[in-house]
Amino acid sequence: MDERSALRRLAVALPSAGDDAAVVDGLVVTTDMLHEATDFPPGTTRYTAGWRAVGASLSDVAAMGAEPTAAVAAYAAPALDEVELDAFLDGAVDVCEGVGAEYVGGDLDTAAEFTVATTALGETDAPVRRRGASPGDAVCVTGSLGRTAAGLRAFAADDVDRGNELFRFQPRTDAGLALASHATAMMDSSDGLARSLHQLAEASDVGFEVSWDAIPVHPAVDDYAADAADRRQMATTVGEDFELVCTLPPTAVENARSAAPVPLSVIGEVVADGIRLDGESLEDEGYTHE
């Protein structure tokens, strides 16, 4: 099975699964696993790894419209190097402090490949689910897309300083909280915009019409894109940008924009069926662990 098939199989056995995080009596909990081979390009510092790994789980908390409270990580590497471990801890602590949460520890082990498993906790009395979008709703994204794609290109070009900077994204927990009272459905864009739209469509049993010209593209994409087609690919399918993709009634857009601490762009609308970009079918393409 590929990753998507495995997740669908688990959803059959776990009816409460399917959102960015689980909610149990007002407690939001989510977990992620990142590997050196698939998630940390050569040149990624342990500080960036700590920031990014913990940030990925905090992003799931943001997608539920929850208040982040704490995070833990299980850290495994071929050797428990003191300098690397301290750097990882600094990154994990800093990304938590940036969103008002606390990094409270975890577990250590040795393994053939550097691997991190993170868990983040949050609180909410009114979680925002992936299901809930209705035809006529506006489709919105926070921030800009393509940051990770540009970071991967930077690492590939041996510009590791810029690659590390681009990999240290800000989890959109404040935006998630601001959008929670307006959004009808929400998730983060960790799998890329195209795949996120397919996932939201499946959960809400709707479709989407989006416009390429309305999609906010991170400025670093233009430094690495080979042409217009490559630019579009970087912004819509590479994923791991950890922005929020949400739907909300058109009448709520301006209030949501005023409340959100980052730019909120309307990129299209919810329709009855089909997922189209500028009138053409948008394929279910995005980030997959391999």
Summary of the structure (lengths in Angstrom):
residues: 290
radius of gyration: 18.2
end to end distance: 10.9
largest distance: 55.0
contacts: 1028
relative contact order: 0.18
helix: 39%
strand: 26%
